[in-house]
Amino acid sequence: MYPFLRTLSVAAVLATASSLAAYKSDPSLRPAKKPAVAAADIKVPAGFNVTILAEDLETPRHLAVSKGGDIYVKINKLKEGKAIYRLRDTNGDGVIDEKIGFGDYKGSGMYIRGGYLYASSSTSVYRYKLNDKEEVIDYDHPELIVKGLVARGRDEAKNLTVDNNGYVYVNVGSYDETCKQPGTKQGIMPCPLLDSIGGIWRFKTDRLNQYYSDGIRYATGLKNVVGLDWNSTNNSLFALMHGRGKFHEDFPQYYTPQDSEKLPAETLYELRQGDDAGWPYVYYDPFQKKKILCPEYGGDGKKTGGEKAVNPVADFPAHLGPNALLFYTGKMFPAKYKNGAFIAFHGQSPVLKKGYMVAFVPFKNGKPSGPWEIFADNFAGTDLAKPTGPVQHRPTGLAQGPDGAIYVTDDLNGTLYKITYKAPKK
């Protein structure tokens, strides 16, 4: 452990205290006081209630909630030079009345574990020391844990999670969807991209300025993972992969446009060190329930492949865009939700005519124990089968509060939701 990791300069602490005092003393910096707004359009099961906590957060992605109730939200673009918000209800009335911006790097990842708040840009991972209430001690001087991660303009969000053993796991998505020879339809074997992208890397949390060579490629064959979480029950990593795009454009002899609307499945994996999920060589067909060889590698829509690749533990309709994964450990919700997985879907299925929702997968003994179901619906604000207007909200991030409530971000209109539960009266 580096000695300077254990100490903070007095000047930095005083500067932080001064900035907070200035914020609190300047009414123009406070959000307008208004009562909590019921999100009546969001459809949830009986007993659940949805409220809107904020509507002006630009492009919120992932978030984390401290044990003291502070909400840390990562913003995907800078707003007034800042890309993280700390939101607080100072008087306990259920309304956010204090907002502080910090961090000058846009990005997506956000996680709290072991006394630190972790946050990422498109190339780096940072962390902020927290006090006993999980409040950031020094807003202006985060520790740089990882740097130099590949970002080439597409699927570059470095989403992350942290285990209980001192490791941080970081997604490094692929900017190339199929790993083809330039100017051809032929896939490269072996795909050279997998050396630096298309997987999840693991790094130590107590070491600064790490590069690829300082960490390990924990799992490979993952085109892009936006939702991942550490499952403490299993002591293992779970990850949701975005499936690849249209097949029919390059291979109309094997696939129709309708096939491209149904394939491939969005997939959930339980990952151990050294696992390979099969990208770019195979994809998962939810109808055949098999790993199918990609056409760039000699497939025709029927040939199987990827014998050494791990199978998904659950699959979902194509193009739903799973953007967040949360294993529920709270006590507020009914027993059926305990240890199950909530998923925020950021896209829509052309086949289902559904999307922009939060789903739930029941778990038992660390494995899915039943079919997935829609938990919170109608964020789109329009019927996706017969749209009457534009989509209004796209669920992106999920976090659990200390009381067991769930928080949901929307990166289209900058909305933050809170979902609570109270058993209906009999």
C-alpha positions as CSV (number, residue, x, y, z in Angstrom):
1,M,0.0,0.0,0.0
2,Y,1.4,3.4,-0.9
3,P,1.7,5.7,2.2
4,F,0.0,8.6,0.4
5,L,-3.1,6.5,-0.1
6,R,-3.8,6.7,3.6
7,T,-3.5,10.4,4.0
8,L,-5.2,13.5,2.6
9,S,-3.6,16.9,2.6
10,V,-5.1,19.4,5.1
11,A,-5.3,21.9,2.3
12,A,-7.4,19.6,0.2
13,V,-9.8,18.9,3.0
14,L,-10.1,22.6,3.8
15,A,-10.6,23.4,0.2
16,T,-13.4,20.9,0.0
17,A,-15.1,22.2,3.1
18,S,-14.8,25.7,1.8
19,S,-16.4,24.8,-1.6
20,L,-19.3,23.0,0.3
21,A,-19.8,26.0,2.5
22,A,-19.9,28.3,-0.6
23,Y,-22.4,26.0,-2.2
24,K,-24.7,26.0,0.8
25,S,-24.5,29.7,1.2
26,D,-25.3,30.6,-2.4
27,P,-29.1,30.1,-3.0
28,S,-28.6,30.3,-6.8
29,L,-26.6,27.1,-6.8
30,R,-29.4,25.1,-5.1
31,P,-32.0,23.3,-7.2
32,A,-35.5,24.8,-6.9
33,K,-37.5,23.3,-3.9
34,K,-40.4,21.3,-5.1
35,P,-42.4,18.3,-3.8
36,A,-41.6,14.7,-4.9
37,V,-43.3,14.0,-8.2
38,A,-45.2,10.7,-8.6
39,A,-44.2,9.0,-11.9
40,A,-47.7,7.8,-12.6
41,D,-46.8,6.7,-16.2
42,I,-44.4,4.1,-15.0
43,K,-46.1,0.7,-14.6
44,V,-44.9,-1.4,-11.6
45,P,-46.4,-4.4,-9.7
46,A,-49.0,-3.8,-6.9
47,G,-47.5,-2.2,-3.8
48,F,-44.6,-0.5,-5.6
49,N,-44.4,3.2,-6.0
50,V,-42.3,5.3,-8.4
51,T,-41.3,8.9,-7.8
52,I,-39.1,11.4,-9.8
53,L,-36.2,12.8,-7.8
54,A,-34.6,14.9,-10.5
55,E,-35.2,15.9,-14.1
56,D,-32.2,18.0,-15.0
57,L,-29.2,15.7,-14.9
58,E,-28.2,15.9,-18.6
59,T,-27.1,12.4,-19.5
60,P,-26.9,10.3,-16.3
61,R,-25.5,6.8,-16.7
62,H,-24.6,4.6,-13.8
63,L,-25.0,5.6,-10.2
64,A,-24.3,4.5,-6.6
65,V,-26.1,5.3,-3.3
66,S,-24.2,5.6,-0.1
67,K,-25.2,4.1,3.3
68,G,-26.0,7.7,4.3
69,G,-28.4,8.2,1.4
70,D,-26.2,10.3,-0.8
71,I,-26.7,9.6,-4.5
72,Y,-23.7,9.7,-6.8
73,V,-24.5,9.9,-10.5
74,K,-22.1,9.6,-13.4
75,I,-22.8,12.0,-16.3
76,N,-21.8,11.0,-19.8
77,K,-21.0,14.6,-20.8
78,L,-19.7,17.5,-18.9
79,K,-22.1,20.0,-17.5
80,E,-20.5,23.2,-16.3
81,G,-17.2,21.3,-16.4
82,K,-18.4,18.5,-14.1
83,A,-19.4,14.9,-14.8
84,I,-20.4,13.5,-11.4
85,Y,-23.3,14.8,-9.2
86,R,-23.7,14.2,-5.5
87,L,-27.4,14.5,-4.7
88,R,-28.6,14.8,-1.1
89,D,-31.9,15.2,0.8
90,T,-30.6,17.3,3.7
91,N,-33.8,17.3,5.8
92,G,-35.2,13.8,5.2
93,D,-38.4,14.9,3.4
94,G,-37.8,12.7,0.4
95,V,-36.9,15.7,-1.8
96,I,-33.3,16.3,-3.2
97,D,-32.4,19.8,-2.1
98,E,-28.6,19.8,-2.5
99,K,-26.6,19.0,-5.7
100,I,-22.8,19.2,-6.0
101,G,-20.8,18.6,-9.2
102,F,-17.3,17.3,-9.3
103,G,-15.0,15.3,-11.6
104,D,-13.9,16.8,-14.9
105,Y,-14.1,13.6,-17.0
106,K,-17.2,12.3,-18.8
107,G,-18.0,8.5,-18.7
108,S,-20.3,5.9,-17.4
109,G,-19.0,3.7,-14.5
110,M,-19.9,4.3,-10.8
111,Y,-19.6,2.0,-7.8
112,I,-19.1,2.1,-4.0
113,R,-17.1,-0.6,-2.2
114,G,-14.8,-0.8,0.7
115,G,-14.7,2.9,1.7
116,Y,-14.2,4.2,-1.9
117,L,-16.4,5.7,-4.7
118,Y,-15.1,4.3,-8.0
119,A,-15.8,6.2,-11.3
120,S,-14.6,5.9,-14.8
121,S,-13.9,7.9,-18.0
122,S,-13.6,6.3,-21.4
123,T,-9.9,5.5,-20.7
124,S,-9.4,5.5,-17.0
125,V,-10.7,4.4,-13.6
126,Y,-10.5,6.7,-10.5
127,R,-11.6,6.4,-6.9
128,Y,-12.5,8.8,-4.1
129,K,-11.9,8.1,-0.4
130,L,-15.1,8.1,1.6
131,N,-15.7,8.8,5.3
132,D,-17.7,6.6,7.7
133,K,-20.9,8.0,6.2
134,E,-19.6,7.2,2.7
135,E,-19.3,10.9,1.9
136,V,-16.4,12.0,-0.4
137,I,-13.6,13.5,1.6
138,D,-11.8,15.2,-1.3
139,Y,-13.7,16.0,-4.4
140,D,-10.7,17.5,-6.3
141,H,-8.0,14.9,-6.0
142,P,-9.2,11.4,-6.9
143,E,-6.7,8.5,-7.1
144,L,-6.0,7.3,-10.6
145,I,-6.2,3.5,-10.5
146,V,-6.1,2.6,-14.2
147,K,-5.2,4.6,-17.3
148,G,-4.6,4.1,-21.0
149,L,-7.7,1.9,-21.7
150,V,-8.6,1.7,-25.4
151,A,-11.3,4.1,-26.6
152,R,-11.9,4.5,-30.3
153,G,-15.2,6.3,-30.4
154,R,-17.6,3.3,-30.3
155,D,-18.7,1.2,-27.3
156,E,-16.0,2.9,-25.2
157,A,-17.8,3.2,-21.8
158,K,-15.6,1.6,-19.1
159,N,-18.3,0.2,-16.9
160,L,-17.0,-1.4,-13.7
161,T,-17.7,-3.3,-10.6
162,V,-15.6,-4.2,-7.5
163,D,-15.4,-7.5,-5.6
164,N,-14.8,-8.1,-1.9
165,N,-11.2,-9.1,-2.4
166,G,-9.5,-5.9,-3.6
167,Y,-10.1,-6.1,-7.3
168,V,-11.9,-3.8,-9.8
169,Y,-13.4,-5.3,-13.0
170,V,-13.5,-3.1,-16.1
171,N,-15.3,-3.6,-19.4
172,V,-13.3,-2.8,-22.5
173,G,-15.8,-2.9,-25.4
174,S,-14.9,-3.4,-29.1
175,Y,-15.1,-0.6,-31.5
176,D,-15.3,-3.2,-34.3
177,E,-18.4,-5.3,-34.4
178,T,-17.2,-8.4,-36.3
179,C,-13.3,-8.3,-36.5
180,K,-13.2,-8.7,-40.3
181,Q,-10.4,-8.3,-42.8
182,P,-10.6,-4.7,-44.1
183,G,-12.6,-4.6,-47.3
184,T,-13.9,-8.2,-47.0
185,K,-16.6,-10.2,-45.3
186,Q,-14.0,-12.6,-43.9
187,G,-13.3,-12.7,-40.1
188,I,-9.8,-12.8,-38.8
189,M,-8.8,-15.9,-36.9
190,P,-7.6,-15.5,-34.3
191,C,-9.1,-12.0,-33.8
192,P,-6.2,-9.7,-32.8
193,L,-8.6,-7.2,-31.1
194,L,-9.1,-9.6,-28.2
195,D,-5.6,-8.7,-26.9
196,S,-6.8,-5.3,-25.8
197,I,-10.6,-5.1,-26.2
198,G,-13.7,-7.3,-26.3
199,G,-13.5,-8.5,-22.7
200,I,-13.3,-7.6,-19.0
201,W,-10.0,-6.8,-17.3
202,R,-9.2,-7.1,-13.6
203,F,-7.0,-4.7,-11.7
204,K,-5.9,-4.2,-8.1
205,T,-7.8,-1.5,-6.2
206,D,-4.8,-0.5,-4.0
207,R,-2.3,0.2,-6.8
208,L,-2.1,3.5,-8.8
209,N,-1.5,4.2,-12.5
210,Q,-2.0,0.6,-13.8
211,Y,-2.0,-0.3,-17.5
212,Y,-3.1,-3.5,-19.2
213,S,0.1,-5.2,-18.4
214,D,-0.5,-4.6,-14.7
215,G,-3.9,-6.3,-14.7
216,I,-5.2,-9.5,-16.2
217,R,-7.7,-10.2,-19.0
218,Y,-10.3,-11.8,-16.7
219,A,-12.7,-12.9,-19.4
220,T,-12.8,-12.5,-23.2
221,G,-15.1,-12.9,-26.1
222,L,-17.5,-10.1,-24.9
223,K,-18.3,-7.6,-27.6
224,N,-19.4,-4.9,-25.1
225,V,-20.6,-5.2,-21.6
226,V,-22.5,-2.2,-20.2
227,G,-24.2,-4.0,-17.2
228,L,-22.0,-5.9,-14.8
229,D,-22.2,-6.6,-11.0
230,W,-20.4,-8.7,-8.5
231,N,-22.6,-11.4,-7.0
232,S,-21.5,-11.8,-3.3
233,T,-23.7,-14.9,-2.9
234,N,-21.8,-16.8,-5.6
235,N,-18.6,-14.8,-5.2
236,S,-18.5,-14.4,-8.9
237,L,-18.9,-11.8,-11.7
238,F,-22.0,-11.5,-13.8
239,A,-22.1,-9.5,-17.1
240,L,-24.6,-8.6,-19.7
241,M,-23.3,-8.4,-23.3
242,H,-24.8,-6.3,-26.1
243,G,-25.3,-8.5,-29.2
244,R,-23.9,-7.7,-32.6
245,G,-25.8,-5.9,-35.3
246,K,-27.5,-6.8,-38.6
247,F,-26.6,-10.1,-40.3
248,H,-28.6,-9.7,-43.5
249,E,-26.7,-6.7,-44.9
250,D,-23.5,-8.8,-45.6
251,F,-25.1,-12.3,-45.8
252,P,-28.5,-12.1,-47.4
253,Q,-28.1,-15.7,-48.6
254,Y,-28.4,-16.8,-45.0
255,Y,-30.4,-14.1,-43.2
256,T,-33.4,-12.0,-43.9
257,P,-34.1,-8.6,-42.4
258,Q,-36.6,-10.3,-40.1
259,D,-33.8,-12.6,-38.9
260,S,-31.7,-9.6,-38.0
261,E,-34.5,-8.3,-35.9
262,K,-34.5,-11.5,-33.8
263,L,-30.8,-12.3,-33.7
264,P,-28.6,-12.6,-31.7
265,A,-29.9,-12.7,-28.1
266,E,-28.8,-10.3,-25.5
267,T,-27.0,-12.5,-23.0
268,L,-26.2,-12.8,-19.3
269,Y,-23.1,-14.6,-18.2
270,E,-21.6,-15.8,-14.9
271,L,-17.9,-15.4,-15.5
272,R,-14.8,-17.0,-13.9
273,Q,-11.2,-16.2,-14.6
274,G,-10.2,-17.4,-18.1
275,D,-13.8,-17.7,-19.5
276,D,-14.5,-17.0,-23.1
277,A,-18.0,-16.0,-24.2
278,G,-17.3,-16.6,-27.9
279,W,-17.4,-13.2,-29.6
280,P,-16.6,-12.6,-32.5
281,Y,-16.7,-16.3,-33.6
282,V,-20.1,-17.3,-32.4
283,Y,-23.4,-15.8,-31.2
284,Y,-26.3,-17.2,-29.1
285,D,-29.5,-18.0,-31.0
286,P,-32.4,-17.8,-28.5
287,F,-34.7,-20.0,-30.7
288,Q,-32.3,-22.8,-31.4
289,K,-30.9,-22.4,-27.8
290,K,-27.4,-22.9,-29.3
291,K,-24.2,-21.1,-30.0
292,I,-24.1,-20.5,-33.7
293,L,-21.0,-20.0,-35.8
294,C,-20.9,-16.4,-37.2
295,P,-21.1,-16.1,-41.0
296,E,-17.8,-14.2,-41.1
297,Y,-16.2,-17.5,-39.8
298,G,-18.0,-19.9,-42.1
299,G,-21.5,-20.0,-40.4
300,D,-24.8,-20.2,-42.3
301,G,-27.2,-19.6,-39.5
302,K,-27.3,-23.3,-38.5
303,K,-23.8,-24.5,-37.9
304,T,-22.9,-24.6,-34.3
305,G,-19.6,-23.5,-32.8
306,G,-17.8,-22.3,-29.7
307,E,-17.5,-25.6,-28.0
308,K,-15.1,-24.1,-25.4
309,A,-17.2,-20.9,-25.0
310,V,-19.3,-20.5,-21.9
311,N,-23.1,-20.6,-22.2
312,P,-25.2,-17.7,-21.0
313,V,-27.2,-18.3,-17.8
314,A,-30.1,-16.2,-19.3
315,D,-31.0,-14.7,-22.6
316,F,-33.2,-11.8,-23.8
317,P,-34.7,-10.6,-27.1
318,A,-32.3,-9.0,-29.5
319,H,-31.7,-5.3,-29.4
320,L,-33.1,-4.6,-25.9
321,G,-29.7,-3.1,-25.0
322,P,-29.1,-4.2,-21.4
323,N,-27.3,-1.3,-19.7
324,A,-27.3,-2.1,-16.0
325,L,-27.3,-5.1,-13.8
326,L,-28.1,-5.1,-10.0
327,F,-28.4,-8.0,-7.7
328,Y,-31.0,-7.1,-5.1
329,T,-29.9,-7.6,-1.5
330,G,-32.3,-5.3,0.3
331,K,-35.1,-6.0,2.7
332,M,-37.8,-3.6,1.4
333,F,-39.1,-5.6,-1.5
334,P,-41.0,-8.9,-1.2
335,A,-39.1,-12.1,-0.7
336,K,-39.3,-13.1,-4.4
337,Y,-36.9,-10.3,-5.3
338,K,-34.2,-11.3,-2.8
339,N,-30.9,-12.0,-4.5
340,G,-32.5,-11.7,-7.9
341,A,-31.2,-9.6,-10.8
342,F,-32.7,-6.3,-12.0
343,I,-31.8,-5.2,-15.5
344,A,-32.2,-1.8,-17.1
345,F,-32.9,-2.1,-20.8
346,H,-31.8,0.9,-22.9
347,G,-33.2,-0.3,-26.3
348,Q,-36.3,-2.0,-27.7
349,S,-37.1,-5.3,-29.3
350,P,-38.5,-5.1,-32.9
351,V,-40.2,-8.4,-32.3
352,L,-41.7,-7.8,-28.9
353,K,-42.5,-4.1,-29.7
354,K,-41.3,-3.5,-26.1
355,G,-38.3,-1.9,-24.5
356,Y,-37.0,1.0,-22.4
357,M,-37.9,-0.9,-19.2
358,V,-36.5,-2.5,-16.0
359,A,-36.8,-6.3,-16.0
360,F,-36.3,-8.9,-13.2
361,V,-34.7,-12.4,-13.2
362,P,-35.5,-14.5,-10.2
363,F,-32.5,-16.3,-8.7
364,K,-32.2,-19.3,-6.3
365,N,-29.0,-20.8,-5.1
366,G,-27.0,-18.4,-7.3
367,K,-28.7,-19.4,-10.5
368,P,-31.8,-18.1,-12.5
369,S,-34.8,-19.9,-11.2
370,G,-37.5,-18.8,-13.6
371,P,-38.2,-16.7,-16.7
372,W,-37.4,-13.1,-16.8
373,E,-40.3,-10.6,-16.3
374,I,-41.0,-6.9,-16.9
375,F,-40.8,-5.1,-13.6
376,A,-41.1,-1.4,-14.4
377,D,-42.5,-0.5,-17.8
378,N,-43.5,2.5,-20.0
379,F,-40.5,4.7,-19.6
380,A,-40.9,5.3,-23.3
381,G,-44.1,7.2,-22.7
382,T,-45.5,5.9,-26.0
383,D,-46.8,2.6,-27.3
384,L,-43.9,1.1,-29.2
385,A,-46.2,-1.0,-31.3
386,K,-48.0,2.2,-32.6
387,P,-45.9,5.2,-31.4
388,T,-47.8,8.4,-30.9
389,G,-44.7,10.4,-30.3
390,P,-41.0,10.2,-29.5
391,V,-39.5,8.0,-26.8
392,Q,-39.3,10.0,-23.5
393,H,-37.0,8.1,-21.3
394,R,-34.3,5.3,-21.6
395,P,-33.4,3.4,-18.4
396,T,-29.6,3.3,-18.0
397,G,-28.4,2.9,-14.5
398,L,-29.5,1.0,-11.4
399,A,-28.5,1.3,-7.7
400,Q,-29.9,0.1,-4.4
401,G,-30.3,2.5,-1.5
402,P,-29.6,1.7,2.2
403,D,-33.3,1.2,2.8
404,G,-33.7,-1.3,-0.1
405,A,-35.3,1.2,-2.5
406,I,-34.0,1.1,-6.1
407,Y,-32.9,4.1,-8.1
408,V,-33.1,4.3,-11.9
409,T,-31.4,6.8,-14.2
410,D,-32.6,7.9,-17.7
411,D,-30.0,9.3,-20.0
412,L,-32.4,10.7,-22.6
413,N,-34.1,13.4,-20.5
414,G,-31.9,13.3,-17.4
415,T,-34.4,11.9,-15.1
416,L,-33.7,10.1,-11.8
417,Y,-36.4,7.7,-10.4
418,K,-36.8,6.0,-7.1
419,I,-38.8,2.8,-6.7
420,T,-40.1,1.8,-3.2
421,Y,-42.5,-0.8,-1.9
422,K,-45.2,-0.9,0.8
423,A,-47.4,-4.0,1.1
424,P,-51.0,-3.3,0.0
425,K,-53.5,-3.3,2.8
426,K,-55.7,-6.4,2.9
